[in-house]
């Protein structure tokens, strides 16, 4: 699914070397289905040409307040009518000051004042400019006025210095833009999730683990953040990048995951246990690598149960609203509902492991006191957003 399908975005460029990133950002927005109209200031045209942006967007680029191509010569009015949002990237210190003080001396600043849609800005400037008290006052005023401030990031800058003020990368801006449009059904909520496998040592180089990729848990962390929640993700070993705006606590074993969860659960309104936690661990794990010799047999492992993290959280007095996951290879309905009742969960999400493990799509079934609710097969991020909506609705009615 294209997250920006049927949306028209006005992309504003102000003066800064980060204009080169705006070309890629435009392409990424188009890849997600957006139609993009580009508006450039005089300073922006010193860094990238309107010809480039027009070739990429396939649409006219606007720069002059008086533009006869617009039938009524009112580009500052017409460009935002019907637009889903205005995104200024890069937004220079000078342009942020204009917005904060209601100044309008060119097309971009004028249409930002006259807009009939949300405004987002992506600051881009030298670290000392960003830290300047005047800039910080202007940014605070913009936030108070309802303008969404995306970033800035930190890193190396064109001036040769390193620090805050760097414009976010195009993929980060795209993710933040997509998140902006998602319903904020968990606004003000604090969400704690677990994701990925655990790895139980046999010796210093071997572990007992499973095939969980962590994709569903990471998608849920992103979807919860998009829905307005403050999200903490306790993650077993995965190869996935950390979701933007999510606090990630990496762990290895089930005991480490349990300790991280219990250290954070009192602050959580919602706990979602997605991780594929190993049921057992080796009681007699070796402190040295087990060696294979010609006359040695296989090692004999003694197992003991790992903690049941979800059951422990669900049993807490005044604990968070709990959601469990069950990945089964057979008898999904019977096993999932039995698990839900045994752990006294308001909601349990089930799927067939062989179809979901390591895949990019999934088919979920929800189990609650009202019965069984099957969701259609869809990409894991789409499924995560649907599940977050289902959870938020149940929490609201609880």
Secondary structure in CASP SS format (residue, H / E / C, confidence):
PFRMAT SS
TARGET T0000
AUTHOR 0000-0000-0000
METHOD secondary structure of the structure
MODEL  1
X C 1.00
X C 1.00
X C 1.00
X C 1.00
X C 1.00
X C 1.00
X C 1.00
X E 1.00
X E 1.00
X E 1.00
X E 1.00
X E 1.00
X E 1.00
X C 1.00
X C 1.00
X C 1.00
X C 1.00
X C 1.00
X H 1.00
X H 1.00
X H 1.00
X H 1.00
X H 1.00
X H 1.00
X H 1.00
X H 1.00
X H 1.00
X H 1.00
X H 1.00
X H 1.00
X H 1.00
X C 1.00
X C 1.00
X C 1.00
X E 1.00
X E 1.00
X E 1.00
X E 1.00
X E 1.00
X E 1.00
X C 1.00
X C 1.00
X C 1.00
X H 1.00
X H 1.00
X H 1.00
X C 1.00
X C 1.00
X C 1.00
X H 1.00
X H 1.00
X H 1.00
X H 1.00
X H 1.00
X H 1.00
X H 1.00
X H 1.00
X C 1.00
X C 1.00
X C 1.00
X E 1.00
X E 1.00
X C 1.00
X C 1.00
X C 1.00
X C 1.00
X C 1.00
X C 1.00
X C 1.00
X C 1.00
X C 1.00
X C 1.00
X C 1.00
X C 1.00
X H 1.00
X H 1.00
X H 1.00
X H 1.00
X C 1.00
X C 1.00
X C 1.00
X C 1.00
X C 1.00
X C 1.00
X E 1.00
X E 1.00
X E 1.00
X E 1.00
X E 1.00
X E 1.00
X E 1.00
X C 1.00
X H 1.00
X H 1.00
X H 1.00
X H 1.00
X H 1.00
X H 1.00
X H 1.00
X H 1.00
X C 1.00
X C 1.00
X C 1.00
X C 1.00
X C 1.00
X C 1.00
X H 1.00
X H 1.00
X H 1.00
X H 1.00
X H 1.00
X H 1.00
X H 1.00
X H 1.00
X C 1.00
X C 1.00
X C 1.00
X E 1.00
X E 1.00
X E 1.00
X E 1.00
X E 1.00
X E 1.00
X C 1.00
X C 1.00
X C 1.00
X H 1.00
X H 1.00
X H 1.00
X H 1.00
X H 1.00
X C 1.00
X H 1.00
X H 1.00
X H 1.00
X H 1.00
X H 1.00
X H 1.00
X H 1.00
X H 1.00
X H 1.00
X H 1.00
X H 1.00
X H 1.00
X C 1.00
X C 1.00
X C 1.00
X E 1.00
X E 1.00
X C 1.00
X C 1.00
X C 1.00
X E 1.00
X E 1.00
X E 1.00
X E 1.00
X C 1.00
X C 1.00
X C 1.00
X C 1.00
X C 1.00
X E 1.00
X E 1.00
X E 1.00
X E 1.00
X E 1.00
X C 1.00
X C 1.00
X C 1.00
X H 1.00
X H 1.00
X H 1.00
X H 1.00
X H 1.00
X H 1.00
X H 1.00
X H 1.00
X H 1.00
X H 1.00
X H 1.00
X H 1.00
X C 1.00
X C 1.00
X C 1.00
X C 1.00
X C 1.00
X C 1.00
X C 1.00
X C 1.00
X E 1.00
X E 1.00
X E 1.00
X E 1.00
X E 1.00
X E 1.00
X C 1.00
X E 1.00
X C 1.00
X C 1.00
X E 1.00
X E 1.00
X E 1.00
X E 1.00
X C 1.00
X C 1.00
X E 1.00
X E 1.00
X E 1.00
X C 1.00
X C 1.00
X C 1.00
X C 1.00
X C 1.00
X C 1.00
X H 1.00
X H 1.00
X H 1.00
X H 1.00
X H 1.00
X H 1.00
X H 1.00
X H 1.00
X H 1.00
X H 1.00
X H 1.00
X H 1.00
X C 1.00
X C 1.00
X C 1.00
X E 1.00
X E 1.00
X E 1.00
X E 1.00
X E 1.00
X E 1.00
X C 1.00
X C 1.00
X C 1.00
X C 1.00
X C 1.00
X C 1.00
X C 1.00
X C 1.00
X C 1.00
X C 1.00
X C 1.00
X E 1.00
X E 1.00
X E 1.00
X E 1.00
X C 1.00
X C 1.00
X C 1.00
X H 1.00
X H 1.00
X H 1.00
X H 1.00
X H 1.00
X H 1.00
X H 1.00
X H 1.00
X H 1.00
X H 1.00
X H 1.00
X H 1.00
X H 1.00
X H 1.00
X C 1.00
X C 1.00
X E 1.00
X E 1.00
X E 1.00
X E 1.00
X C 1.00
X C 1.00
X E 1.00
X C 1.00
X C 1.00
X C 1.00
X E 1.00
X E 1.00
X E 1.00
X C 1.00
X C 1.00
X C 1.00
X C 1.00
X C 1.00
X C 1.00
X C 1.00
X C 1.00
X C 1.00
X C 1.00
X C 1.00
X C 1.00
X C 1.00
X C 1.00
X C 1.00
X C 1.00
X C 1.00
X C 1.00
X C 1.00
X C 1.00
X E 1.00
X E 1.00
X E 1.00
X C 1.00
X C 1.00
X C 1.00
X H 1.00
X H 1.00
X H 1.00
X H 1.00
X H 1.00
X H 1.00
X C 1.00
X C 1.00
X C 1.00
X C 1.00
X C 1.00
X C 1.00
X E 1.00
X E 1.00
X E 1.00
X E 1.00
X E 1.00
X E 1.00
X E 1.00
X E 1.00
X C 1.00
X C 1.00
X C 1.00
X H 1.00
X H 1.00
X H 1.00
X H 1.00
X H 1.00
X H 1.00
X H 1.00
X H 1.00
X H 1.00
X H 1.00
X H 1.00
X H 1.00
X C 1.00
X C 1.00
X C 1.00
X E 1.00
X E 1.00
X E 1.00
X E 1.00
X E 1.00
X E 1.00
X H 1.00
X H 1.00
X H 1.00
X H 1.00
X C 1.00
X C 1.00
X C 1.00
X C 1.00
X E 1.00
X E 1.00
X C 1.00
X C 1.00
X E 1.00
X E 1.00
X E 1.00
X E 1.00
X C 1.00
X C 1.00
X E 1.00
X E 1.00
X E 1.00
X E 1.00
X C 1.00
X C 1.00
X C 1.00
X E 1.00
X E 1.00
X H 1.00
X H 1.00
X H 1.00
X H 1.00
X H 1.00
X H 1.00
X H 1.00
X H 1.00
X H 1.00
X H 1.00
X H 1.00
X H 1.00
X H 1.00
X H 1.00
X H 1.00
X H 1.00
X H 1.00
X H 1.00
X C 1.00
END
